[in-house]
Amino acid sequence: MDIKIPLTKLWVHEPEAMGEAALTLGRVLRSGKFVLGGEGEAFEREFCRFLGAPSGVGVGSGTDAITLALLAGGIAEGDEVLVPDFAPGATASGVLATGATPVLVDVKLDFSLDLSGLQAALTSRTRAIVVVHLFGSMDDMTTLLAFARENGLWVVEDCAHAHGAMSWSEPEQQWRMAGTLGDAGAFSFYPTKNLGGIGDGGFCCCASPAIAEVLRELRQYGWRERDNSTRVGRNSRLDEIQAAILRDALPKLPFWNTRRQSLAALYLEFLEPAAHRAGVTLPKPQTGRRHVFHQFVIRSRERDALASQLASRGVGCGIHYPRPLSQQTAYRRFGANRSFPVSEQLAGEVLSLPMHPTLSVEAALEVVSILEAIWRNK
Ligand SMILES: Cc1ncc(COP(=O)(O)O)c(C=O)c1O
């Protein structure tokens, strides 16, 4: 059967957005400036203002943002970087591109990093930690920052799923956006993200302008000024088309996130009784967090059967992620001789339901009734 309720949908395909995007493309084309121009500078200012970050730098992708954020902290070959085992390959490859070694750490059932696992993985070579705010909910930054400071670690927040996610900072008694608590926050603007462009793009928000200065050099050949490389850099720049499109999208992000939260509240309220009876776990909203539901992920022991029953009824769903890093050929060696029981369990149980700002209440309710029917007939 054709998929009638897709897992995700791009904002730019909405008729009004298409017209706006065409005008924006025209503006960039006429400017004749395609890389590192006014659109990129304006977007950096506007996204930093949104985040409440002191400074930030547009880069080529979310993966590059992780690499550059680590390089800016002096992470290099011979160093070890702690990474959650239940994360996409991009997170590990972002670490590997620095020359450092990712060290995989098991997670808890709520996808957050396990502190005892972090402690057990520490060696004299551990220099950094990459925290992934998976599916739009922030990890426990108070605990992780205390652990990192105690052990002199550089902290990079992988915010590819967490544009606008927040957590309550107990020491400061205020809400803080994902990306602004560590030394640097790495964002992806891949089209399906909560804030997505029409191609690849990324961003590093930085805890200080000094870190941003290093990043500016690193993203463009190590240049402090033209043709004078003061360090070995790369080419990873946010292009003007992406920056301009993202400037159009950014003002809509708060509304889109609120829309995702309302749909999640609907799923939670209407699915709870039937899910409970079927032994299915729904995402638990946590106090002190503002979840932005990049994905709405449920857990079922009969995940594969559930996924095919949903697909046969026209509901698109996804599996994020079917294999932990420790079970992927390229990354297996970074978890050798250790076990990852929780991330293996999660990989066998997770299922993402349709979630995007243009999902209608009617469609979400249809997903609910289809799930109820499947669970009733078990
Ligand atoms: C958690 C996470 N981190 C990093 C990335 C990498 O982002 P990009 O595809 O922009 O390189 C992704 C991409 O999907 C992601 O989901």
The ligand as a Tripos MOL2 file, in Angstrom:
@<TRIPOS>MOLECULE
LIG
   16    16     1     0     0
SMALL
NO_CHARGES

@<TRIPOS>ATOM
      1 C1         22.5020   13.1960   15.6920 C.3       1 LIG1
      2 C2         23.1520   13.6080   14.3980 C.ar      1 LIG1
      3 N1         24.3800   14.1470   14.4440 N.ar      1 LIG1
      4 C3         25.0180   14.5560   13.3330 C.ar      1 LIG1
      5 C4         24.4290   14.4210   12.0980 C.ar      1 LIG1
      6 C5         25.1830   14.8450   10.8770 C.3       1 LIG1
      7 O1         24.5870   15.9310   10.2120 O.3       1 LIG1
      8 P1         24.8520   16.1760    8.6370 P.3       1 LIG1
      9 O2         24.0510   15.1680    7.8860 O.co2     1 LIG1
     10 O3         24.3910   17.5760    8.4180 O.co2     1 LIG1
     11 O4         26.3070   16.0100    8.4280 O.co2     1 LIG1
     12 C6         23.1660   13.8490   11.9930 C.ar      1 LIG1
     13 C7         22.5390   13.7130   10.6610 C.2       1 LIG1
     14 O5         21.5280   13.1530   10.4300 O.2       1 LIG1
     15 C8         22.4970   13.4420   13.1730 C.ar      1 LIG1
     16 O6         21.2710   12.8850   13.1270 O.3       1 LIG1
@<TRIPOS>BOND
     1     1     2 1
     2     2     3 ar
     3     2    15 ar
     4     3     4 ar
     5     4     5 ar
     6     5     6 1
     7     5    12 ar
     8     6     7 1
     9     7     8 1
    10     8     9 2
    11     8    10 1
    12     8    11 1
    13    12    13 1
    14    12    15 ar
    15    13    14 2
    16    15    16 1
@<TRIPOS>SUBSTRUCTURE
     1 LIG1         1 GROUP 0 **** ****
